[in-house]
Amino acid sequence: MTPHLDFPRIAEALALLEICSADAQLLHLKNLCENNGVWTVPQDHSRYSPVLYEVSLFGVPAISDDIERLPDNWMRAARNILRGLPAKDAA
């Protein structure tokens, strides 16, 4: 089963995260995921080792073994999905 990809919202979330400072990106991604996707990151990161963090926003998944890299990984995945759209769907 493929996830529903909401291309306009993916583009908007990507634009928001790109203009945020690097320090704020993780918090913004968390807020977006909690309201529009899946945020499976535990509150206490020190209790789990090793850990693979996983999120999904508007159908775009991202994983990382470093929580600070989650926003970069999600943004890279979102760019790749949007780049692959036919011109008529990209708008």
N, C-alpha and C positions, 0 to 999 in steps of 0.2 A: 504494500500500500504506500503510495507516495503522499507526502504531506502537501497540503494546500499552500501554495506560494502566493502571498498577497504582494505582488510586485510594487504597487504604489507605496504601500506601507514599508516595505523593505527599503525602498529608495529614500523615504523620509527618515526612517530610523538611521540609515547609513549617513545621511546628511547631518543629522543631529549629532551622532557620535563623532563625526569628523571635525565638527567645529568645537567640540568640548575639549577642555584641557585633558592631558593624559591621566591626570590624577582623578578627574571626574568621570571618565569613560566607564569604569567598572560599575560605579554607582548608577549611572544612567542606564547601562545595559541591564543591571539587576532590576531596576524599576520597570523598564520596558518588558523584560521577560516575565516578571511576576504578574503583570497586567495583560500581557498579550502572547505569552508563550510558556516556556518551561524553564524554571531555575532550580536546578538540583544541587546547588552548592551548599554544603553544610555550613552552619554558623561558625562552629569551632573547627577550623582547619587543622589544628595541631593534633587532634585525636585520630586522624586518618592518615596512614602512610603505608605505601604510596597511594596516591589518589589521582584520579582522572576526572576533572571537572567537565561537566557537559551542560550546555544550554541550547535552547531553541527559541527563535524569535521569528514570527510570521512564516514559519515553515523552514527557516534556515538554521541548521544545526551547527554547533561549533564545540570542539573539545580542546582541552589543554591540561598538561600536568602542572602548569603554573597558573594560578588564578589571575595574576596580573596580565597574562597573555590572552585571556578570553576575549576581551574587546577586539584586539587586533585580529584574532582568528575568526571571530564572527564577521568583522568588517571585510576581511579577505574573502570569506565564503560568499557574503552578500554581493560584493563586487563581481565575483566570478559568475554568479547566477544572473545578475543584471547584464553583464557583458554578453552573455550567451543568448539574450532575448532577440527575437526578430525586431526590426526597427519599429513596426507598428505597435508592438506591445511595450516597448521601452518608455513610451511617453506617459 
